[in-house]
Amino acid sequence: MFFPVIRRLGEMLFVMFGISVVVFLIFFATPGADPAARIAGRNATPQVLAQVRHSFGFDQPLPVQYVKVMEKLFVSRDLTSFVNRGEKVIPAVVEAAPVTLSLVLGAAVIWVVFGIWVGVTAAATRGTIIDRALMFAGLVGISMPVFWVGSVANLLTQSRWHNTWLFHWVPGLGYTPLTQHPLLWFKGLVIPWITLAILYIGLYGRVLRANLVEAYQEDFIRTARAKGLSEARIMFRHALRTSLITFVSMFGLDFGALVGGGALLTEVVFNLPGVGRLTYLALQSLDLPFIMATVMYSSFFVVVANALVDIAYAWLDPRVRDAR
Amino acid sequence: MSDSAVDGQAPASVPQKAEGPWAAGLRKLRQDRTAMGAVIVLLIIIVACCAAPLYAQHVSQTNPFQSNLDGTITLGGQDVDIMQADSAGLGLGVTPIGPTWHGQYFLGADNQGRDVAARMLYGGQNSLVISFFATIVTLVLAALVGTVAGFIGGWTDTVLARLLDVLWAFPIYLLAISLSIVLISKGLQIGPFNIPSNSLLLPILIIGIVYVPYVARPIRGQVMSLTRSDFVLAARCLGVPAPRVLFRDILPNVTTTLIVFAPLMMALNMLTESALSFLSIGVQPPFASWGTIIQDGEDLLYTQPMVAIAPGLAIIITVLALNFLGDGVRDAFDPRAKLRVKKG
């Protein structure tokens, strides 16, 4: 158990280093324009340009520049935005993180519950019209752009049906911290949660159904039937448990990816001031230092989350543990 | 169904060469009614988008790339402003005309007074072109990287596999955003080639590159297991040179995998393109795509929602058709494949 964990952590560090190099090269070594001009933003004065060139070490070789940038990002953490003068980038990201976590956690609860429901129902009724309808609905869910779903949800809940009994409880767009007003926090996030969860309900429902149908062809299911177990017990105690392995490892990856930037579009549409919306605002003003920081921190989060999932997985599943 | 099966077998009674894997796959695909339905839907969408100039000239009779704030159209014998004065509030703002459900301004106008229906057809061209060519970029690069890594092995493989690991761990949207913002702010200049920042080549390259690891990793695995398989060993023992083994024994197997990936990747690319365009880092003005039109419609969401709804429906129908086609292609060419393309 000990050696594989060390090895996985080593891999994690390697990937983090690799990502930092890729990000650095994208932002500082893309051919076409002076990197100082990119960093300093659209209307930079010559003085600012000179200052950027000096503080990022653009007159020095690439490895030196790399070290300087990493130092600004992770050691001194004093990277500043050039569009909003003086705004410190890293504290802003830290402040926005709880919003993103609230959004993704709630959506995750919804998609796990409904994903399992869709998968189990479709597998139990496989071949019937219910199965086909659920799988079609799942495919539609996968095929919809999430920002479009969010816009349509806003249209209905904020405007067209807002004054009916159905949606009169939906507060205006925005975010209320949980600590300030728990009920308003919940009410304001219900529609974003559902919007974000739709894609994953479709995806997880379809994958789970495929795994369940496969599991039903295994010998241990025939044994369970031969023992005279009820259909419900076969489904939940025997078939579902093995089928959830894929589900769980997918969940780890997707959860990490969503917190690390995947929820950006949902945050933008619902005006939730999370890390994704920060990135979006920086995109609109071409604020490159800001984008670089959010990209770097978010992707590190994803990499660490994936490593933890793998370690937890190895701890839970002896086959994986011993295979390494 | 039984009739068609009999028809399909009728020519087989003539003693001929056995049906190859390609012919068998295509025959299965043709018998898949869902997949054929998806092909028909896709063809209709492609033809409609290709007809955009005709539509703009003869039906909408406006230039969908030019703002038309002072224009009027004749509806039911009356002249109607395209940008109508607001009745609510101070009456200072203007609201574009809504769907007329007639030739001109069928789906209404956007903030610039441009015909949304005509823009959607033009935008569809770009959405389709970008997602198609991005798919080609992904598949070609992935095949190249995956095959080189899997076939040569050794240090080459270690380096390429590690590079793929890094890119794979990088969240797709963050990678795409980083590439887009850098390229779109100033364009790309490599030696004598200068790609301007509003070129469609940029979104094609960006979307194509970010998905390479998702295809290259399975291809590498497949090539590695093929390289170690008995029939390749037999060929090598017979003294067949390595390039011939690569082209005759390994690449044909890889091609099937690529074909199975193609429609699913194109569906994914279309969603990615629309997301990047929605974030204003995809297709740049004056060009349009379904994603940029949805973004144009955001400001009009509560007054003229059709501007945002219609292109979204176009995306959903196209992506759905591609996904159905993808399922059909997978069943026809590779029934055992368990591909999971990560949806972002």
Interface residues (C-beta under 8 A of the other chain):
Chain A: E11 F14 V15 G18 I19 V22 V23 I26 F27 T30 P31 G32 A33 A37 R38 L139 V140 I142 S143 M144 P145 V146 F147 W148 S151 V152 N154 L155 Q158 S159 L199 L203 V207 M250 L253 A257 G260 G261 G262 L264 L265 V268 T279 Y280 L283 Q284 L286 L288 I291 M292 T294 V295 S298 S299 V302 V303 N306
Chain B: R162 L163 D165 V166 L167 A169 F170 P171 I172 Y173 L174 L175 I177 S178 L179 I181 V182 L183 S185 K186 G187 L188 Q189 I190 A267 L271 S274 A275 F278 L279 S280 I281 G291 I294 G297 E298 L301 Y302 P305 A308 I309 G312 I315 I316 V319 L320 N323 F324 R340 K342 K343 G344
